Amino acid sequence: MMLSVKIPSIEFYLDIGKVLGIIGPENSGKSILLNQISGQSKPVKGQILFFDKKVAKENNSQISYLAEGSILPGFLSVKELLDFHQYFFPDFNKKSALEMLETFKIIPNKRVNQFSMQLQELIKIVLTFSRDTILYLVDNPFKMIEKIHEKEVSKILFSIVNENRSIIITARDIAPLELVCDDFLLLSGGRITFYGDAEDFRMNRKQSMSDFYQESFTR
């Protein structure tokens, strides 16, 4: 088992090679949970194990984390930003990053602050997925990006995951992740309201995860 989370009101496991979607409305605890999984903060009770060891900020070089609200240095060009990441992260793949940037038609020689907030969000996504790590944590990436880029981001998710990598991605709306995730975990008020395999759910309930999510949070 790659990841084991056992904290008050939340318990789940993640195998390597899986994509887990954590879905819930604002203030449901998604960002707090990712911070704890990344080792940025510690749960008051319980434990989070990464390959049977407690997660910690200083020893999790195998986790690439994109936190919601993170800010890029606007005075740098995108190319300089890539060089910066290549210097600090030995696992950073600059060639892969340039290919992703080309997909989004982002010019590397332009300064970051010359791009819209939506494109800056895409740059952060590129930086996160250009690292060759085992676990990727991505907090609410679809909040800022435009609908026309959702398909490209989903393609990146598909291309990243293999038998040696996993992704945990959060969102407020389940629709962009419906066909991407293997498992879903629905959060409300810091508690799990559903956790399971999306395909099994569809087969057993004859209902899409999107419809179930809408029913769960509009009652």
C-alpha positions, -999 to 999 in steps of 0.1 A, spaced: 0 0 0 15 33 -11 -6 57 11 -26 50 42 -47 78 58 -63 72 92 -73 105 109 -106 115 126 -136 111 103 -113 103 73 -99 69 64 -88 57 30 -60 40 11 -43 46 -22 -25 20 -43 3 29 -67 -9 35 -102 -43 50 -92 -60 83 -96 -82 94 -66 -106 123 -69 -114 141 -36 -146 161 -42 -165 185 -20 -178 220 -16 -158 249 -3 -146 245 33 -151 207 32 -115 200 42 -99 191 9 -70 215 11 -63 207 48 -62 170 39 -37 175 10 -15 197 33 -14 168 57 -7 142 31 21 163 17 36 168 52 31 205 52 10 201 83 3 173 108 -31 159 118 -40 164 155 -49 128 158 -43 97 137 -16 91 112 -7 93 75 17 67 62 36 69 29 51 35 21 47 26 58 65 58 70 50 89 85 49 117 60 71 147 67 78 179 48 115 174 48 116 138 36 89 136 9 109 143 -23 87 116 -39 57 139 -37 50 167 -61 24 191 -46 4 219 -62 -14 238 -34 -44 259 -42 -36 296 -41 2 291 -46 18 321 -63 44 322 -91 72 349 -91 58 372 -117 91 389 -125 106 356 -139 102 344 -174 86 310 -178 120 297 -191 137 311 -160 111 294 -139 118 260 -156 156 265 -150 148 273 -113 128 241 -109 155 221 -127 181 234 -102 161 227 -71 144 194 -82 167 168 -96 136 149 -109 124 179 -129 120 171 -167 125 203 -186 118 187 -220 84 174 -207 76 208 -193 83 225 -227 61 200 -245 32 207 -221 37 245 -224 35 241 -262 2 223 -259 -12 253 -240 5 278 -264 24 293 -236 56 312 -247 85 304 -224 103 337 -231 75 358 -217 74 369 -180 49 351 -158 31 383 -149 23 388 -186 0 359 -186 -36 358 -174 -44 341 -140 -59 312 -160 -27 306 -179 -6 311 -148 -26 282 -133 -17 261 -163 20 269 -158 17 257 -122 1 225 -134 29 220 -159 56 225 -132 39 200 -109 35 173 -135 70 177 -150 86 162 -119 93 125 -121 78 115 -87 56 87 -73 27 108 -60 12 140 -73 -11 161 -51 -31 187 -71 -55 209 -52 -85 223 -71 -67 229 -105 -100 233 -124 -111 263 -103 -91 288 -124 -86 273 -158 -109 279 -186 -132 251 -199 -113 249 -232 -82 237 -213 -99 211 -191 -96 184 -218 -58 190 -222 -53 189 -184 -72 156 -183 -49 142 -211 -19 152 -190 -34 133 -161 -38 102 -183 -3 105 -196 13 108 -162 -3 79 -144 13 45 -148 21 15 -126 47 36 -108 27 68 -102 -5 79 -85 -24 112 -84 -47 127 -58 -67 156 -72 -93 177 -55 -122 196 -71 -155 213 -61 -172 199 -92 -169 162 -101 -177 167 -138 -140 173 -150 -128 142 -132 -157 118 -140 -137 99 -166 -102 105 -151 -104 90 -116 -103 54 -106 -118 61 -72 -138 90 -57 -139 103 -21 -167 128 -13 -160 151 16 -185 173 36 -176 191 67 -144 172 71 -161 138 69 -163 112 42 -198 108 27 -187 83 -1 -155 65 -9 -152 38 -35 -146 27 -71 -164 49 -96 -169 20 -121 -184 -3 -95 -206 25 -84 -220 30 -119 -225 -7 -125 -243 -13 -91 -263 19 -89 -269 26 -126 -261 62 -119 -232 85 -128 -210 99 -101 -219 134 -113 -256 127 -106 -249 112 -73 -227 141 -63 -254 166 -72 -280 147 -52 -257 144 -22 -249 181 -19 -283 196 -29 -305 178 -5 
